[in-house]
Amino acid sequence: MNFIDFELRGEFIPLDALLKATGMAGSGGAAKAMVADGLVAVDGERELRKTCKVRAGQEVAVSGACVRVHAPTMPAPLD
């Protein structure tokens, strides 16, 4: 399985936007079709909600690839 690490910029990312941002889907429409066709799993469970909120700590799997979603890293404090 191919693993992709994805760092959030906020609290969550919609599932279809995550698929597009990681290159797992070529477009937003393709991402929505993948979800509607039942090809996407979030934390091991099939997900049919196209704009499901994906948060840090969750994993999204599609046909041999898995995206691990991480919280945004905090910048180092300035001294």
CNS distance restraints for C-alpha pairs under 8 A (distance, minus, plus):
assign (resid   1 and name CA) (resid  64 and name CA) 5.00 0.50 0.50
assign (resid   1 and name CA) (resid  65 and name CA) 5.50 0.50 0.50
assign (resid   1 and name CA) (resid  66 and name CA) 7.03 0.50 0.50
assign (resid   2 and name CA) (resid  64 and name CA) 6.30 0.50 0.50
assign (resid   2 and name CA) (resid  65 and name CA) 4.59 0.50 0.50
assign (resid   2 and name CA) (resid  66 and name CA) 6.17 0.50 0.50
assign (resid   3 and name CA) (resid  65 and name CA) 5.85 0.50 0.50
assign (resid   3 and name CA) (resid  66 and name CA) 4.87 0.50 0.50
assign (resid   3 and name CA) (resid  67 and name CA) 5.86 0.50 0.50
assign (resid   3 and name CA) (resid  68 and name CA) 7.19 0.50 0.50
assign (resid   4 and name CA) (resid  22 and name CA) 7.76 0.50 0.50
assign (resid   4 and name CA) (resid  65 and name CA) 7.48 0.50 0.50
assign (resid   4 and name CA) (resid  66 and name CA) 6.11 0.50 0.50
assign (resid   4 and name CA) (resid  67 and name CA) 4.64 0.50 0.50
assign (resid   4 and name CA) (resid  68 and name CA) 6.14 0.50 0.50
assign (resid   5 and name CA) (resid  67 and name CA) 5.75 0.50 0.50
assign (resid   5 and name CA) (resid  68 and name CA) 4.93 0.50 0.50
assign (resid   5 and name CA) (resid  69 and name CA) 6.16 0.50 0.50
assign (resid   5 and name CA) (resid  70 and name CA) 7.22 0.50 0.50
assign (resid   6 and name CA) (resid  22 and name CA) 7.56 0.50 0.50
assign (resid   6 and name CA) (resid  67 and name CA) 6.62 0.50 0.50
assign (resid   6 and name CA) (resid  68 and name CA) 6.06 0.50 0.50
assign (resid   6 and name CA) (resid  69 and name CA) 4.89 0.50 0.50
assign (resid   6 and name CA) (resid  70 and name CA) 6.00 0.50 0.50
assign (resid   7 and name CA) (resid  69 and name CA) 5.95 0.50 0.50
assign (resid   7 and name CA) (resid  70 and name CA) 4.77 0.50 0.50
assign (resid   7 and name CA) (resid  71 and name CA) 5.87 0.50 0.50
assign (resid   7 and name CA) (resid  72 and name CA) 5.53 0.50 0.50
assign (resid   7 and name CA) (resid  73 and name CA) 7.80 0.50 0.50
assign (resid   8 and name CA) (resid  12 and name CA) 6.66 0.50 0.50
assign (resid   8 and name CA) (resid  13 and name CA) 7.14 0.50 0.50
assign (resid   8 and name CA) (resid  55 and name CA) 7.87 0.50 0.50
assign (resid   8 and name CA) (resid  56 and name CA) 7.15 0.50 0.50
assign (resid   8 and name CA) (resid  69 and name CA) 6.89 0.50 0.50
assign (resid   8 and name CA) (resid  70 and name CA) 6.08 0.50 0.50
assign (resid   8 and name CA) (resid  71 and name CA) 5.46 0.50 0.50
assign (resid   8 and name CA) (resid  72 and name CA) 5.13 0.50 0.50
assign (resid   9 and name CA) (resid  71 and name CA) 7.74 0.50 0.50
assign (resid   9 and name CA) (resid  72 and name CA) 5.69 0.50 0.50
assign (resid  10 and name CA) (resid  71 and name CA) 7.98 0.50 0.50
assign (resid  10 and name CA) (resid  72 and name CA) 7.06 0.50 0.50
assign (resid  11 and name CA) (resid  55 and name CA) 6.49 0.50 0.50
assign (resid  11 and name CA) (resid  56 and name CA) 7.69 0.50 0.50
assign (resid  11 and name CA) (resid  71 and name CA) 7.81 0.50 0.50
assign (resid  12 and name CA) (resid  53 and name CA) 5.76 0.50 0.50
assign (resid  12 and name CA) (resid  54 and name CA) 5.36 0.50 0.50
assign (resid  12 and name CA) (resid  55 and name CA) 4.62 0.50 0.50
assign (resid  12 and name CA) (resid  56 and name CA) 7.20 0.50 0.50
assign (resid  13 and name CA) (resid  17 and name CA) 6.64 0.50 0.50
assign (resid  13 and name CA) (resid  18 and name CA) 6.28 0.50 0.50
assign (resid  13 and name CA) (resid  53 and name CA) 5.67 0.50 0.50
assign (resid  13 and name CA) (resid  54 and name CA) 5.33 0.50 0.50
assign (resid  13 and name CA) (resid  55 and name CA) 6.77 0.50 0.50
assign (resid  14 and name CA) (resid  18 and name CA) 6.27 0.50 0.50
assign (resid  14 and name CA) (resid  50 and name CA) 7.53 0.50 0.50
assign (resid  14 and name CA) (resid  51 and name CA) 4.62 0.50 0.50
assign (resid  14 and name CA) (resid  52 and name CA) 5.43 0.50 0.50
assign (resid  14 and name CA) (resid  53 and name CA) 4.76 0.50 0.50
assign (resid  14 and name CA) (resid  54 and name CA) 5.96 0.50 0.50
assign (resid  15 and name CA) (resid  19 and name CA) 6.35 0.50 0.50
assign (resid  15 and name CA) (resid  49 and name CA) 7.97 0.50 0.50
assign (resid  15 and name CA) (resid  50 and name CA) 5.99 0.50 0.50
assign (resid  15 and name CA) (resid  51 and name CA) 5.13 0.50 0.50
assign (resid  15 and name CA) (resid  52 and name CA) 5.28 0.50 0.50
assign (resid  15 and name CA) (resid  53 and name CA) 6.21 0.50 0.50
assign (resid  15 and name CA) (resid  54 and name CA) 6.01 0.50 0.50
assign (resid  16 and name CA) (resid  20 and name CA) 6.39 0.50 0.50
assign (resid  16 and name CA) (resid  28 and name CA) 6.34 0.50 0.50
assign (resid  16 and name CA) (resid  31 and name CA) 5.14 0.50 0.50
assign (resid  16 and name CA) (resid  32 and name CA) 5.78 0.50 0.50
assign (resid  16 and name CA) (resid  35 and name CA) 7.64 0.50 0.50
assign (resid  16 and name CA) (resid  50 and name CA) 5.64 0.50 0.50
assign (resid  16 and name CA) (resid  51 and name CA) 5.88 0.50 0.50
assign (resid  16 and name CA) (resid  52 and name CA) 7.97 0.50 0.50
assign (resid  17 and name CA) (resid  21 and name CA) 5.97 0.50 0.50
assign (resid  17 and name CA) (resid  28 and name CA) 6.75 0.50 0.50
assign (resid  17 and name CA) (resid  31 and name CA) 7.64 0.50 0.50
assign (resid  17 and name CA) (resid  51 and name CA) 7.84 0.50 0.50
assign (resid  18 and name CA) (resid  22 and name CA) 6.07 0.50 0.50
assign (resid  19 and name CA) (resid  23 and name CA) 6.28 0.50 0.50
assign (resid  19 and name CA) (resid  24 and name CA) 5.05 0.50 0.50
assign (resid  19 and name CA) (resid  25 and name CA) 5.40 0.50 0.50
assign (resid  19 and name CA) (resid  31 and name CA) 5.92 0.50 0.50
assign (resid  20 and name CA) (resid  24 and name CA) 6.04 0.50 0.50
assign (resid  20 and name CA) (resid  25 and name CA) 4.88 0.50 0.50
assign (resid  20 and name CA) (resid  26 and name CA) 6.17 0.50 0.50
assign (resid  20 and name CA) (resid  27 and name CA) 5.79 0.50 0.50
assign (resid  20 and name CA) (resid  28 and name CA) 6.02 0.50 0.50
assign (resid  20 and name CA) (resid  31 and name CA) 6.37 0.50 0.50
assign (resid  22 and name CA) (resid  67 and name CA) 7.99 0.50 0.50
assign (resid  24 and name CA) (resid  31 and name CA) 7.85 0.50 0.50
assign (resid  24 and name CA) (resid  62 and name CA) 7.69 0.50 0.50
assign (resid  25 and name CA) (resid  30 and name CA) 5.75 0.50 0.50
assign (resid  25 and name CA) (resid  31 and name CA) 5.14 0.50 0.50
assign (resid  26 and name CA) (resid  30 and name CA) 6.24 0.50 0.50
assign (resid  26 and name CA) (resid  31 and name CA) 7.40 0.50 0.50
assign (resid  27 and name CA) (resid  31 and name CA) 6.24 0.50 0.50
assign (resid  28 and name CA) (resid  32 and name CA) 6.25 0.50 0.50
assign (resid  29 and name CA) (resid  33 and name CA) 6.21 0.50 0.50
assign (resid  30 and name CA) (resid  34 and name CA) 6.18 0.50 0.50
assign (resid  31 and name CA) (resid  35 and name CA) 6.40 0.50 0.50
assign (resid  31 and name CA) (resid  50 and name CA) 7.97 0.50 0.50
assign (resid  32 and name CA) (resid  36 and name CA) 6.09 0.50 0.50
assign (resid  32 and name CA) (resid  50 and name CA) 5.61 0.50 0.50
assign (resid  33 and name CA) (resid  37 and name CA) 5.99 0.50 0.50
assign (resid  34 and name CA) (resid  38 and name CA) 6.52 0.50 0.50
assign (resid  34 and name CA) (resid  39 and name CA) 5.44 0.50 0.50
assign (resid  34 and name CA) (resid  40 and name CA) 6.63 0.50 0.50
assign (resid  35 and name CA) (resid  39 and name CA) 5.80 0.50 0.50
assign (resid  35 and name CA) (resid  40 and name CA) 5.47 0.50 0.50
assign (resid  35 and name CA) (resid  47 and name CA) 6.72 0.50 0.50
assign (resid  35 and name CA) (resid  48 and name CA) 5.42 0.50 0.50
assign (resid  35 and name CA) (resid  49 and name CA) 6.97 0.50 0.50
assign (resid  35 and name CA) (resid  50 and name CA) 5.82 0.50 0.50
assign (resid  36 and name CA) (resid  48 and name CA) 5.60 0.50 0.50
assign (resid  36 and name CA) (resid  49 and name CA) 7.54 0.50 0.50
assign (resid  36 and name CA) (resid  50 and name CA) 7.05 0.50 0.50
assign (resid  37 and name CA) (resid  48 and name CA) 7.83 0.50 0.50
assign (resid  38 and name CA) (resid  46 and name CA) 6.32 0.50 0.50
assign (resid  38 and name CA) (resid  47 and name CA) 6.75 0.50 0.50
assign (resid  38 and name CA) (resid  48 and name CA) 6.10 0.50 0.50
assign (resid  39 and name CA) (resid  46 and name CA) 7.36 0.50 0.50
assign (resid  39 and name CA) (resid  62 and name CA) 6.15 0.50 0.50
assign (resid  39 and name CA) (resid  63 and name CA) 7.33 0.50 0.50
assign (resid  40 and name CA) (resid  46 and name CA) 5.85 0.50 0.50
assign (resid  40 and name CA) (resid  47 and name CA) 5.93 0.50 0.50
assign (resid  40 and name CA) (resid  48 and name CA) 7.69 0.50 0.50
assign (resid  40 and name CA) (resid  60 and name CA) 7.02 0.50 0.50
assign (resid  40 and name CA) (resid  61 and name CA) 5.87 0.50 0.50
assign (resid  40 and name CA) (resid  62 and name CA) 5.06 0.50 0.50
assign (resid  41 and name CA) (resid  45 and name CA) 4.96 0.50 0.50
assign (resid  41 and name CA) (resid  46 and name CA) 4.15 0.50 0.50
assign (resid  41 and name CA) (resid  47 and name CA) 5.33 0.50 0.50
assign (resid  41 and name CA) (resid  60 and name CA) 5.65 0.50 0.50
assign (resid  41 and name CA) (resid  61 and name CA) 5.15 0.50 0.50
assign (resid  41 and name CA) (resid  62 and name CA) 6.67 0.50 0.50
assign (resid  42 and name CA) (resid  46 and name CA) 6.37 0.50 0.50
assign (resid  42 and name CA) (resid  47 and name CA) 6.09 0.50 0.50
assign (resid  42 and name CA) (resid  58 and name CA) 6.97 0.50 0.50
assign (resid  42 and name CA) (resid  59 and name CA) 5.71 0.50 0.50
assign (resid  42 and name CA) (resid  60 and name CA) 4.51 0.50 0.50
assign (resid  42 and name CA) (resid  61 and name CA) 6.45 0.50 0.50
assign (resid  43 and name CA) (resid  58 and name CA) 5.97 0.50 0.50
assign (resid  43 and name CA) (resid  59 and name CA) 5.14 0.50 0.50
assign (resid  43 and name CA) (resid  60 and name CA) 6.30 0.50 0.50
assign (resid  43 and name CA) (resid  61 and name CA) 7.89 0.50 0.50
assign (resid  44 and name CA) (resid  59 and name CA) 7.82 0.50 0.50
assign (resid  44 and name CA) (resid  60 and name CA) 7.81 0.50 0.50
assign (resid  44 and name CA) (resid  61 and name CA) 7.54 0.50 0.50
assign (resid  47 and name CA) (resid  52 and name CA) 7.94 0.50 0.50
assign (resid  54 and name CA) (resid  58 and name CA) 6.67 0.50 0.50
assign (resid  54 and name CA) (resid  69 and name CA) 7.81 0.50 0.50
assign (resid  55 and name CA) (resid  69 and name CA) 6.79 0.50 0.50
assign (resid  55 and name CA) (resid  70 and name CA) 7.80 0.50 0.50
assign (resid  55 and name CA) (resid  71 and name CA) 7.85 0.50 0.50
assign (resid  56 and name CA) (resid  69 and name CA) 5.04 0.50 0.50
assign (resid  56 and name CA) (resid  70 and name CA) 4.61 0.50 0.50
assign (resid  56 and name CA) (resid  71 and name CA) 4.95 0.50 0.50
assign (resid  57 and name CA) (resid  68 and name CA) 7.02 0.50 0.50
assign (resid  57 and name CA) (resid  69 and name CA) 5.63 0.50 0.50
assign (resid  57 and name CA) (resid  70 and name CA) 5.87 0.50 0.50
assign (resid  57 and name CA) (resid  71 and name CA) 7.57 0.50 0.50
assign (resid  58 and name CA) (resid  68 and name CA) 6.28 0.50 0.50
assign (resid  58 and name CA) (resid  69 and name CA) 5.62 0.50 0.50
assign (resid  58 and name CA) (resid  70 and name CA) 7.93 0.50 0.50
assign (resid  59 and name CA) (resid  66 and name CA) 6.54 0.50 0.50
assign (resid  59 and name CA) (resid  67 and name CA) 5.49 0.50 0.50
assign (resid  59 and name CA) (resid  68 and name CA) 4.67 0.50 0.50
assign (resid  59 and name CA) (resid  69 and name CA) 6.15 0.50 0.50
assign (resid  60 and name CA) (resid  66 and name CA) 5.53 0.50 0.50
assign (resid  60 and name CA) (resid  67 and name CA) 5.06 0.50 0.50
assign (resid  60 and name CA) (resid  68 and name CA) 6.74 0.50 0.50
assign (resid  61 and name CA) (resid  65 and name CA) 5.64 0.50 0.50
assign (resid  61 and name CA) (resid  66 and name CA) 4.27 0.50 0.50
assign (resid  61 and name CA) (resid  67 and name CA) 6.32 0.50 0.50
assign (resid  62 and name CA) (resid  66 and name CA) 6.46 0.50 0.50
